[in-house]
Amino acid sequence: MSSATTLFSPPWNVIRQVRGILAERTEQRALELELADYTSEKDLVELSAILDRHSEAEGEDIRRILGARM
C-alpha cells in the first residue's frame, strides 16, 4: 500500500466505532418503538413487575426509556 493511500484512508478502528455507535442507536430506537405500545397503567405495572425480576443493569435501558416518557 502506498503512503498516499494510507494517508487519505480513514482509520479502520474509527469506522468500526462509528458502525458500533450506529448499531447501538438502531437497537435503542427499535426498543423505544417497541415500548411505545405499552401505554396503559396495567401495561406499565406489568412491565415494572417484569423489570423487578431482573438486575438493574439488565433493565437499565428500558427503565430509562420509560422514565423519559413520564
mmCIF file of the N, C-alpha and C atoms, coordinates in Angstrom:
data_MODEL
# 
_entry.id   MODEL 
# 
loop_
_atom_site.group_PDB 
_atom_site.id 
_atom_site.type_symbol 
_atom_site.label_atom_id 
_atom_site.label_alt_id 
_atom_site.label_comp_id 
_atom_site.label_asym_id 
_atom_site.label_entity_id 
_atom_site.label_seq_id 
_atom_site.pdbx_PDB_ins_code 
_atom_site.Cartn_x 
_atom_site.Cartn_y 
_atom_site.Cartn_z 
_atom_site.occupancy 
_atom_site.B_iso_or_equiv 
_atom_site.pdbx_formal_charge 
_atom_site.auth_seq_id 
_atom_site.auth_comp_id 
_atom_site.auth_asym_id 
_atom_site.auth_atom_id 
_atom_site.pdbx_PDB_model_num 
ATOM 1   N N  . MET A 1 1  ? 0.856   -1.175 0.000  1.00 0.00 ? 1  MET A N  1 
ATOM 2   C CA . MET A 1 1  ? 0.000   0.000  0.000  1.00 0.00 ? 1  MET A CA 1 
ATOM 3   C C  . MET A 1 1  ? 0.899   1.234  0.000  1.00 0.00 ? 1  MET A C  1 
ATOM 4   N N  . SER A 1 2  ? 0.576   2.190  -0.822 1.00 0.00 ? 2  SER A N  1 
ATOM 5   C CA . SER A 1 2  ? 1.402   3.393  -0.894 1.00 0.00 ? 2  SER A CA 1 
ATOM 6   C C  . SER A 1 2  ? 1.113   4.307  0.284  1.00 0.00 ? 2  SER A C  1 
ATOM 7   N N  . SER A 1 3  ? 2.037   5.204  0.537  1.00 0.00 ? 3  SER A N  1 
ATOM 8   C CA . SER A 1 3  ? 1.851   6.128  1.662  1.00 0.00 ? 3  SER A CA 1 
ATOM 9   C C  . SER A 1 3  ? 0.691   7.075  1.408  1.00 0.00 ? 3  SER A C  1 
ATOM 10  N N  . ALA A 1 4  ? 0.427   7.418  0.139  1.00 0.00 ? 4  ALA A N  1 
ATOM 11  C CA . ALA A 1 4  ? -0.714  8.283  -0.184 1.00 0.00 ? 4  ALA A CA 1 
ATOM 12  C C  . ALA A 1 4  ? -2.028  7.597  0.141  1.00 0.00 ? 4  ALA A C  1 
ATOM 13  N N  . THR A 1 5  ? -2.102  6.305  -0.101 1.00 0.00 ? 5  THR A N  1 
ATOM 14  C CA . THR A 1 5  ? -3.325  5.560  0.185  1.00 0.00 ? 5  THR A CA 1 
ATOM 15  C C  . THR A 1 5  ? -3.578  5.508  1.686  1.00 0.00 ? 5  THR A C  1 
ATOM 16  N N  . THR A 1 6  ? -2.560  5.244  2.464  1.00 0.00 ? 6  THR A N  1 
ATOM 17  C CA . THR A 1 6  ? -2.749  5.167  3.911  1.00 0.00 ? 6  THR A CA 1 
ATOM 18  C C  . THR A 1 6  ? -2.982  6.544  4.517  1.00 0.00 ? 6  THR A C  1 
ATOM 19  N N  . LEU A 1 7  ? -2.399  7.567  3.919  1.00 0.00 ? 7  LEU A N  1 
ATOM 20  C CA . LEU A 1 7  ? -2.567  8.919  4.433  1.00 0.00 ? 7  LEU A CA 1 
ATOM 21  C C  . LEU A 1 7  ? -4.017  9.394  4.310  1.00 0.00 ? 7  LEU A C  1 
ATOM 22  N N  . PHE A 1 8  ? -4.665  9.045  3.213  1.00 0.00 ? 8  PHE A N  1 
ATOM 23  C CA . PHE A 1 8  ? -6.022  9.519  2.969  1.00 0.00 ? 8  PHE A CA 1 
ATOM 24  C C  . PHE A 1 8  ? -7.105  8.496  3.310  1.00 0.00 ? 8  PHE A C  1 
ATOM 25  N N  . SER A 1 9  ? -6.720  7.293  3.651  1.00 0.00 ? 9  SER A N  1 
ATOM 26  C CA . SER A 1 9  ? -7.700  6.268  4.026  1.00 0.00 ? 9  SER A CA 1 
ATOM 27  C C  . SER A 1 9  ? -8.123  6.486  5.467  1.00 0.00 ? 9  SER A C  1 
ATOM 28  N N  . PRO A 1 10 ? -9.419  6.384  5.740  1.00 0.00 ? 10 PRO A N  1 
ATOM 29  C CA . PRO A 1 10 ? -9.847  6.540  7.135  1.00 0.00 ? 10 PRO A CA 1 
ATOM 30  C C  . PRO A 1 10 ? -9.360  5.360  7.978  1.00 0.00 ? 10 PRO A C  1 
ATOM 31  N N  . PRO A 1 11 ? -9.008  5.625  9.195  1.00 0.00 ? 11 PRO A N  1 
ATOM 32  C CA . PRO A 1 11 ? -8.568  4.521  10.076 1.00 0.00 ? 11 PRO A CA 1 
ATOM 33  C C  . PRO A 1 11 ? -9.718  3.537  10.314 1.00 0.00 ? 11 PRO A C  1 
ATOM 34  N N  . TRP A 1 12 ? -9.427  2.283  10.180 1.00 0.00 ? 12 TRP A N  1 
ATOM 35  C CA . TRP A 1 12 ? -10.464 1.259  10.291 1.00 0.00 ? 12 TRP A CA 1 
ATOM 36  C C  . TRP A 1 12 ? -11.074 1.198  11.678 1.00 0.00 ? 12 TRP A C  1 
ATOM 37  N N  . ASN A 1 13 ? -10.287 1.496  12.698 1.00 0.00 ? 13 ASN A N  1 
ATOM 38  C CA . ASN A 1 13 ? -10.856 1.452  14.050 1.00 0.00 ? 13 ASN A CA 1 
ATOM 39  C C  . ASN A 1 13 ? -11.921 2.537  14.233 1.00 0.00 ? 13 ASN A C  1 
ATOM 40  N N  . VAL A 1 14 ? -11.762 3.675  13.580 1.00 0.00 ? 14 VAL A N  1 
ATOM 41  C CA . VAL A 1 14 ? -12.774 4.729  13.660 1.00 0.00 ? 14 VAL A CA 1 
ATOM 42  C C  . VAL A 1 14 ? -14.038 4.289  12.937 1.00 0.00 ? 14 VAL A C  1 
ATOM 43  N N  . ILE A 1 15 ? -13.871 3.655  11.791 1.00 0.00 ? 15 ILE A N  1 
ATOM 44  C CA . ILE A 1 15 ? -15.033 3.153  11.046 1.00 0.00 ? 15 ILE A CA 1 
ATOM 45  C C  . ILE A 1 15 ? -15.778 2.124  11.887 1.00 0.00 ? 15 ILE A C  1 
ATOM 46  N N  . ARG A 1 16 ? -15.050 1.237  12.536 1.00 0.00 ? 16 ARG A N  1 
ATOM 47  C CA . ARG A 1 16 ? -15.695 0.228  13.391 1.00 0.00 ? 16 ARG A CA 1 
ATOM 48  C C  . ARG A 1 16 ? -16.445 0.883  14.550 1.00 0.00 ? 16 ARG A C  1 
ATOM 49  N N  . GLN A 1 17 ? -15.850 1.907  15.137 1.00 0.00 ? 17 GLN A N  1 
ATOM 50  C CA . GLN A 1 17 ? -16.506 2.609  16.242 1.00 0.00 ? 17 GLN A CA 1 
ATOM 51  C C  . GLN A 1 17 ? -17.793 3.278  15.774 1.00 0.00 ? 17 GLN A C  1 
ATOM 52  N N  . VAL A 1 18 ? -17.748 3.920  14.629 1.00 0.00 ? 18 VAL A N  1 
ATOM 53  C CA . VAL A 1 18 ? -18.940 4.580  14.092 1.00 0.00 ? 18 VAL A CA 1 
ATOM 54  C C  . VAL A 1 18 ? -20.018 3.545  13.787 1.00 0.00 ? 18 VAL A C  1 
ATOM 55  N N  . ARG A 1 19 ? -19.634 2.432  13.204 1.00 0.00 ? 19 ARG A N  1 
ATOM 56  C CA . ARG A 1 19 ? -20.607 1.361  12.930 1.00 0.00 ? 19 ARG A CA 1 
ATOM 57  C C  . ARG A 1 19 ? -21.227 0.849  14.227 1.00 0.00 ? 19 ARG A C  1 
ATOM 58  N N  . GLY A 1 20 ? -20.403 0.718  15.255 1.00 0.00 ? 20 GLY A N  1 
ATOM 59  C CA . GLY A 1 20 ? -20.918 0.269  16.553 1.00 0.00 ? 20 GLY A CA 1 
ATOM 60  C C  . GLY A 1 20 ? -21.909 1.256  17.141 1.00 0.00 ? 20 GLY A C  1 
ATOM 61  N N  . ILE A 1 21 ? -21.587 2.538  17.043 1.00 0.00 ? 21 ILE A N  1 
ATOM 62  C CA . ILE A 1 21 ? -22.484 3.576  17.557 1.00 0.00 ? 21 ILE A CA 1 
ATOM 63  C C  . ILE A 1 21 ? -23.803 3.561  16.794 1.00 0.00 ? 21 ILE A C  1 
ATOM 64  N N  . LEU A 1 22 ? -23.722 3.447  15.471 1.00 0.00 ? 22 LEU A N  1 
ATOM 65  C CA . LEU A 1 22 ? -24.943 3.411  14.659 1.00 0.00 ? 22 LEU A CA 1 
ATOM 66  C C  . LEU A 1 22 ? -25.788 2.182  14.980 1.00 0.00 ? 22 LEU A C  1 
ATOM 67  N N  . ALA A 1 23 ? -25.138 1.052  15.206 1.00 0.00 ? 23 ALA A N  1 
ATOM 68  C CA . ALA A 1 23 ? -25.867 -0.163 15.554 1.00 0.00 ? 23 ALA A CA 1 
ATOM 69  C C  . ALA A 1 23 ? -26.562 -0.009 16.905 1.00 0.00 ? 23 ALA A C  1 
ATOM 70  N N  . GLU A 1 24 ? -25.872 0.607  17.876 1.00 0.00 ? 24 GLU A N  1 
ATOM 71  C CA . GLU A 1 24 ? -26.478 0.838  19.192 1.00 0.00 ? 24 GLU A CA 1 
ATOM 72  C C  . GLU A 1 24 ? -27.685 1.766  19.086 1.00 0.00 ? 24 GLU A C  1 
ATOM 73  N N  . ARG A 1 25 ? -27.558 2.808  18.280 1.00 0.00 ? 25 ARG A N  1 
ATOM 74  C CA . ARG A 1 25 ? -28.678 3.736  18.093 1.00 0.00 ? 25 ARG A CA 1 
ATOM 75  C C  . ARG A 1 25 ? -29.860 3.043  17.432 1.00 0.00 ? 25 ARG A C  1 
ATOM 76  N N  . THR A 1 26 ? -29.586 2.171  16.479 1.00 0.00 ? 26 THR A N  1 
ATOM 77  C CA . THR A 1 26 ? -30.654 1.426  15.813 1.00 0.00 ? 26 THR A CA 1 
ATOM 78  C C  . THR A 1 26 ? -31.362 0.521  16.805 1.00 0.00 ? 26 THR A C  1 
ATOM 79  N N  . GLU A 1 27 ? -30.594 -0.174 17.633 1.00 0.00 ? 27 GLU A N  1 
ATOM 80  C CA . GLU A 1 27 ? -31.191 -1.039 18.657 1.00 0.00 ? 27 GLU A CA 1 
ATOM 81  C C  . GLU A 1 27 ? -31.998 -0.220 19.657 1.00 0.00 ? 27 GLU A C  1 
ATOM 82  N N  . GLN A 1 28 ? -31.455 0.933  20.051 1.00 0.00 ? 28 GLN A N  1 
ATOM 83  C CA . GLN A 1 28 ? -32.141 1.808  21.006 1.00 0.00 ? 28 GLN A CA 1 
ATOM 84  C C  . GLN A 1 28 ? -33.483 2.275  20.435 1.00 0.00 ? 28 GLN A C  1 
ATOM 85  N N  . ARG A 1 29 ? -33.474 2.693  19.182 1.00 0.00 ? 29 ARG A N  1 
ATOM 86  C CA . ARG A 1 29 ? -34.696 3.179  18.534 1.00 0.00 ? 29 ARG A CA 1 
ATOM 87  C C  . ARG A 1 29 ? -35.720 2.059  18.412 1.00 0.00 ? 29 ARG A C  1 
ATOM 88  N N  . ALA A 1 30 ? -35.275 0.854  18.086 1.00 0.00 ? 30 ALA A N  1 
ATOM 89  C CA . ALA A 1 30 ? -36.179 -0.287 17.999 1.00 0.00 ? 30 ALA A CA 1 
ATOM 90  C C  . ALA A 1 30 ? -36.821 -0.573 19.352 1.00 0.00 ? 30 ALA A C  1 
ATOM 91  N N  . LEU A 1 31 ? -36.037 -0.493 20.414 1.00 0.00 ? 31 LEU A N  1 
ATOM 92  C CA . LEU A 1 31 ? -36.566 -0.704 21.763 1.00 0.00 ? 31 LEU A CA 1 
ATOM 93  C C  . LEU A 1 31 ? -37.575 0.381  22.121 1.00 0.00 ? 31 LEU A C  1 
ATOM 94  N N  . GLU A 1 32 ? -37.262 1.627  21.785 1.00 0.00 ? 32 GLU A N  1 
ATOM 95  C CA . GLU A 1 32 ? -38.187 2.731  22.057 1.00 0.00 ? 32 GLU A CA 1 
ATOM 96  C C  . GLU A 1 32 ? -39.516 2.526  21.329 1.00 0.00 ? 32 GLU A C  1 
ATOM 97  N N  . LEU A 1 33 ? -39.454 2.102  20.083 1.00 0.00 ? 33 LEU A N  1 
ATOM 98  C CA . LEU A 1 33 ? -40.677 1.862  19.315 1.00 0.00 ? 33 LEU A CA 1 
ATOM 99  C C  . LEU A 1 33 ? -41.491 0.716  19.891 1.00 0.00 ? 33 LEU A C  1 
ATOM 100 N N  . GLU A 1 34 ? -40.802 -0.323 20.334 1.00 0.00 ? 34 GLU A N  1 
ATOM 101 C CA . GLU A 1 34 ? -41.493 -1.464 20.936 1.00 0.00 ? 34 GLU A CA 1 
ATOM 102 C C  . GLU A 1 34 ? -42.158 -1.069 22.256 1.00 0.00 ? 34 GLU A C  1 
ATOM 103 N N  . LEU A 1 35 ? -41.467 -0.272 23.050 1.00 0.00 ? 35 LEU A N  1 
ATOM 104 C CA . LEU A 1 35 ? -42.017 0.147  24.342 1.00 0.00 ? 35 LEU A CA 1 
ATOM 105 C C  . LEU A 1 35 ? -43.132 1.175  24.182 1.00 0.00 ? 35 LEU A C  1 
ATOM 106 N N  . ALA A 1 36 ? -43.216 1.823  23.048 1.00 0.00 ? 36 ALA A N  1 
ATOM 107 C CA . ALA A 1 36 ? -44.270 2.816  22.808 1.00 0.00 ? 36 ALA A CA 1 
ATOM 108 C C  . ALA A 1 36 ? -45.661 2.178  22.849 1.00 0.00 ? 36 ALA A C  1 
ATOM 109 N N  . ASP A 1 37 ? -45.733 0.870  22.626 1.00 0.00 ? 37 ASP A N  1 
ATOM 110 C CA . ASP A 1 37 ? -47.019 0.156  22.683 1.00 0.00 ? 37 ASP A CA 1 
ATOM 111 C C  . ASP A 1 37 ? -47.530 0.001  24.108 1.00 0.00 ? 37 ASP A C  1 
ATOM 112 N N  . TYR A 1 38 ? -46.656 0.121  25.098 1.00 0.00 ? 38 TYR A N  1 
ATOM 113 C CA . TYR A 1 38 ? -47.044 -0.014 26.494 1.00 0.00 ? 38 TYR A CA 1 
ATOM 114 C C  . TYR A 1 38 ? -47.497 1.355  27.003 1.00 0.00 ? 38 TYR A C  1 
ATOM 115 N N  . THR A 1 39 ? -48.793 1.579  26.949 1.00 0.00 ? 39 THR A N  1 
ATOM 116 C CA . THR A 1 39 ? -49.300 2.906  27.303 1.00 0.00 ? 39 THR A CA 1 
ATOM 117 C C  . THR A 1 39 ? -50.256 2.891  28.489 1.00 0.00 ? 39 THR A C  1 
ATOM 118 N N  . SER A 1 40 ? -50.980 1.805  28.668 1.00 0.00 ? 40 SER A N  1 
ATOM 119 C CA . SER A 1 40 ? -51.960 1.789  29.754 1.00 0.00 ? 40 SER A CA 1 
ATOM 120 C C  . SER A 1 40 ? -51.271 1.574  31.099 1.00 0.00 ? 40 SER A C  1 
ATOM 121 N N  . GLU A 1 41 ? -51.972 1.948  32.150 1.00 0.00 ? 41 GLU A N  1 
ATOM 122 C CA . GLU A 1 41 ? -51.446 1.763  33.514 1.00 0.00 ? 41 GLU A CA 1 
ATOM 123 C C  . GLU A 1 41 ? -51.170 0.286  33.781 1.00 0.00 ? 41 GLU A C  1 
ATOM 124 N N  . LYS A 1 42 ? -52.068 -0.577 33.309 1.00 0.00 ? 42 LYS A N  1 
ATOM 125 C CA . LYS A 1 42 ? -51.905 -2.017 33.503 1.00 0.00 ? 42 LYS A CA 1 
ATOM 126 C C  . LYS A 1 42 ? -50.630 -2.515 32.802 1.00 0.00 ? 42 LYS A C  1 
ATOM 127 N N  . ASP A 1 43 ? -50.412 -2.052 31.575 1.00 0.00 ? 43 ASP A N  1 
ATOM 128 C CA . ASP A 1 43 ? -49.205 -2.442 30.839 1.00 0.00 ? 43 ASP A CA 1 
ATOM 129 C C  . ASP A 1 43 ? -47.948 -2.030 31.586 1.00 0.00 ? 43 ASP A C  1 
ATOM 130 N N  . LEU A 1 44 ? -47.940 -0.803 32.084 1.00 0.00 ? 44 LEU A N  1 
ATOM 131 C CA . LEU A 1 44 ? -46.758 -0.284 32.767 1.00 0.00 ? 44 LEU A CA 1 
ATOM 132 C C  . LEU A 1 44 ? -46.505 -0.993 34.094 1.00 0.00 ? 44 LEU A C  1 
ATOM 133 N N  . VAL A 1 45 ? -47.561 -1.342 34.807 1.00 0.00 ? 45 VAL A N  1 
ATOM 134 C CA . VAL A 1 45 ? -47.410 -2.087 36.064 1.00 0.00 ? 45 VAL A CA 1 
ATOM 135 C C  . VAL A 1 45 ? -46.844 -3.471 35.774 1.00 0.00 ? 45 VAL A C  1 
ATOM 136 N N  . GLU A 1 46 ? -47.355 -4.115 34.723 1.00 0.00 ? 46 GLU A N  1 
ATOM 137 C CA . GLU A 1 46 ? -46.869 -5.441 34.350 1.00 0.00 ? 46 GLU A CA 1 
ATOM 138 C C  . GLU A 1 46 ? -45.398 -5.376 33.919 1.00 0.00 ? 46 GLU A C  1 
ATOM 139 N N  . LEU A 1 47 ? -45.068 -4.381 33.141 1.00 0.00 ? 47 LEU A N  1 
ATOM 140 C CA . LEU A 1 47 ? -43.688 -4.211 32.705 1.00 0.00 ? 47 LEU A CA 1 
ATOM 141 C C  . LEU A 1 47 ? -42.772 -3.934 33.894 1.00 0.00 ? 47 LEU A C  1 
ATOM 142 N N  . SER A 1 48 ? -43.232 -3.134 34.831 1.00 0.00 ? 48 SER A N  1 
ATOM 143 C CA . SER A 1 48 ? -42.457 -2.854 36.034 1.00 0.00 ? 48 SER A CA 1 
ATOM 144 C C  . SER A 1 48 ? -42.217 -4.130 36.841 1.00 0.00 ? 48 SER A C  1 
ATOM 145 N N  . ALA A 1 49 ? -43.232 -4.980 36.940 1.00 0.00 ? 49 ALA A N  1 
ATOM 146 C CA . ALA A 1 49 ? -43.086 -6.248 37.670 1.00 0.00 ? 49 ALA A CA 1 
ATOM 147 C C  . ALA A 1 49 ? -42.058 -7.146 36.987 1.00 0.00 ? 49 ALA A C  1 
ATOM 148 N N  . ILE A 1 50 ? -42.070 -7.151 35.675 1.00 0.00 ? 50 ILE A N  1 
ATOM 149 C CA . ILE A 1 50 ? -41.091 -7.947 34.930 1.00 0.00 ? 50 ILE A CA 1 
ATOM 150 C C  . ILE A 1 50 ? -39.685 -7.408 35.172 1.00 0.00 ? 50 ILE A C  1 
ATOM 151 N N  . LEU A 1 51 ? -39.538 -6.089 35.124 1.00 0.00 ? 51 LEU A N  1 
ATOM 152 C CA . LEU A 1 51 ? -38.223 -5.479 35.335 1.00 0.00 ? 51 LEU A CA 1 
ATOM 153 C C  . LEU A 1 51 ? -37.705 -5.724 36.747 1.00 0.00 ? 51 LEU A C  1 
ATOM 154 N N  . ASP A 1 52 ? -38.600 -5.802 37.718 1.00 0.00 ? 52 ASP A N  1 
ATOM 155 C CA . ASP A 1 52 ? -38.195 -6.039 39.106 1.00 0.00 ? 52 ASP A CA 1 
ATOM 156 C C  . ASP A 1 52 ? -37.557 -7.409 39.298 1.00 0.00 ? 52 ASP A C  1 
ATOM 157 N N  . ARG A 1 53 ? -37.832 -8.335 38.391 1.00 0.00 ? 53 ARG A N  1 
ATOM 158 C CA . ARG A 1 53 ? -37.259 -9.679 38.486 1.00 0.00 ? 53 ARG A CA 1 
ATOM 159 C C  . ARG A 1 53 ? -35.858 -9.744 37.891 1.00 0.00 ? 53 ARG A C  1 
ATOM 160 N N  . HIS A 1 54 ? -35.405 -8.646 37.321 1.00 0.00 ? 54 HIS A N  1 
ATOM 161 C CA . HIS A 1 54 ? -34.090 -8.615 36.685 1.00 0.00 ? 54 HIS A CA 1 
ATOM 162 C C  . HIS A 1 54 ? -33.206 -7.583 37.376 1.00 0.00 ? 54 HIS A C  1 
ATOM 163 N N  . SER A 1 55 ? -31.915 -7.711 37.135 1.00 0.00 ? 55 SER A N  1 
ATOM 164 C CA . SER A 1 55 ? -30.966 -6.781 37.753 1.00 0.00 ? 55 SER A CA 1 
ATOM 165 C C  . SER A 1 55 ? -31.151 -5.386 37.179 1.00 0.00 ? 55 SER A C  1 
ATOM 166 N N  . GLU A 1 56 ? -30.622 -4.424 37.908 1.00 0.00 ? 56 GLU A N  1 
ATOM 167 C CA . GLU A 1 56 ? -30.688 -3.022 37.473 1.00 0.00 ? 56 GLU A CA 1 
ATOM 168 C C  . GLU A 1 56 ? -30.007 -2.851 36.116 1.00 0.00 ? 56 GLU A C  1 
ATOM 169 N N  . ALA A 1 57 ? -28.873 -3.520 35.943 1.00 0.00 ? 57 ALA A N  1 
ATOM 170 C CA . ALA A 1 57 ? -28.118 -3.400 34.687 1.00 0.00 ? 57 ALA A CA 1 
ATOM 171 C C  . ALA A 1 57 ? -28.908 -3.963 33.508 1.00 0.00 ? 57 ALA A C  1 
ATOM 172 N N  . GLU A 1 58 ? -29.613 -5.078 33.744 1.00 0.00 ? 58 GLU A N  1 
ATOM 173 C CA . GLU A 1 58 ? -30.370 -5.705 32.656 1.00 0.00 ? 58 GLU A CA 1 
ATOM 174 C C  . GLU A 1 58 ? -31.539 -4.841 32.197 1.00 0.00 ? 58 GLU A C  1 
ATOM 175 N N  . GLY A 1 59 ? -32.159 -4.129 33.097 1.00 0.00 ? 59 GLY A N  1 
ATOM 176 C CA . GLY A 1 59 ? -33.321 -3.335 32.745 1.00 0.00 ? 59 GLY A CA 1 
ATOM 177 C C  . GLY A 1 59 ? -33.057 -1.851 32.626 1.00 0.00 ? 59 GLY A C  1 
ATOM 178 N N  . GLU A 1 60 ? -31.797 -1.475 32.663 1.00 0.00 ? 60 GLU A N  1 
ATOM 179 C CA . GLU A 1 60 ? -31.427 -0.056 32.679 1.00 0.00 ? 60 GLU A CA 1 
ATOM 180 C C  . GLU A 1 60 ? -31.984 0.715  31.482 1.00 0.00 ? 60 GLU A C  1 
ATOM 181 N N  . ASP A 1 61 ? -31.816 0.175  30.287 1.00 0.00 ? 61 ASP A N  1 
ATOM 182 C CA . ASP A 1 61 ? -32.284 0.875  29.091 1.00 0.00 ? 61 ASP A CA 1 
ATOM 183 C C  . ASP A 1 61 ? -33.797 1.040  29.099 1.00 0.00 ? 61 ASP A C  1 
ATOM 184 N N  . ILE A 1 62 ? -34.497 -0.008 29.477 1.00 0.00 ? 62 ILE A N  1 
ATOM 185 C CA . ILE A 1 62 ? -35.960 0.054  29.495 1.00 0.00 ? 62 ILE A CA 1 
ATOM 186 C C  . ILE A 1 62 ? -36.440 1.057  30.543 1.00 0.00 ? 62 ILE A C  1 
ATOM 187 N N  . ARG A 1 63 ? -35.841 1.003  31.722 1.00 0.00 ? 63 ARG A N  1 
ATOM 188 C CA . ARG A 1 63 ? -36.229 1.960  32.780 1.00 0.00 ? 63 ARG A CA 1 
ATOM 189 C C  . ARG A 1 63 ? -35.973 3.404  32.356 1.00 0.00 ? 63 ARG A C  1 
ATOM 190 N N  . ARG A 1 64 ? -34.861 3.637  31.691 1.00 0.00 ? 64 ARG A N  1 
ATOM 191 C CA . ARG A 1 64 ? -34.529 4.983  31.244 1.00 0.00 ? 64 ARG A CA 1 
ATOM 192 C C  . ARG A 1 64 ? -35.534 5.475  30.194 1.00 0.00 ? 64 ARG A C  1 
ATOM 193 N N  . ILE A 1 65 ? -35.903 4.613  29.266 1.00 0.00 ? 65 ILE A N  1 
ATOM 194 C CA . ILE A 1 65 ? -36.873 4.990  28.233 1.00 0.00 ? 65 ILE A CA 1 
ATOM 195 C C  . ILE A 1 65 ? -38.234 5.280  28.864 1.00 0.00 ? 65 ILE A C  1 
ATOM 196 N N  . LEU A 1 66 ? -38.662 4.419  29.774 1.00 0.00 ? 66 LEU A N  1 
ATOM 197 C CA . LEU A 1 66 ? -39.961 4.629  30.429 1.00 0.00 ? 66 LEU A CA 1 
ATOM 198 C C  . LEU A 1 66 ? -39.931 5.877  31.290 1.00 0.00 ? 66 LEU A C  1 
ATOM 199 N N  . GLY A 1 67 ? -38.821 6.122  31.971 1.00 0.00 ? 67 GLY A N  1 
ATOM 200 C CA . GLY A 1 67 ? -38.690 7.299  32.804 1.00 0.00 ? 67 GLY A CA 1 
ATOM 201 C C  . GLY A 1 67 ? -38.762 8.594  32.003 1.00 0.00 ? 67 GLY A C  1 
ATOM 202 N N  . ALA A 1 68 ? -38.221 8.569  30.813 1.00 0.00 ? 68 ALA A N  1 
ATOM 203 C CA . ALA A 1 68 ? -38.245 9.752  29.953 1.00 0.00 ? 68 ALA A CA 1 
ATOM 204 C C  . ALA A 1 68 ? -39.645 10.057 29.439 1.00 0.00 ? 68 ALA A C  1 
ATOM 205 N N  . ARG A 1 69 ? -40.477 9.031  29.369 1.00 0.00 ? 69 ARG A N  1 
ATOM 206 C CA . ARG A 1 69 ? -41.853 9.222  28.874 1.00 0.00 ? 69 ARG A CA 1 
ATOM 207 C C  . ARG A 1 69 ? -42.760 9.798  29.929 1.00 0.00 ? 69 ARG A C  1 
ATOM 208 N N  . MET A 1 70 ? -42.405 9.689  31.189 1.00 0.00 ? 70 MET A N  1 
ATOM 209 C CA . MET A 1 70 ? -43.299 10.117 32.268 1.00 0.00 ? 70 MET A CA 1 
ATOM 210 C C  . MET A 1 70 ? -43.035 11.522 32.691 1.00 0.00 ? 70 MET A C  1 
# 
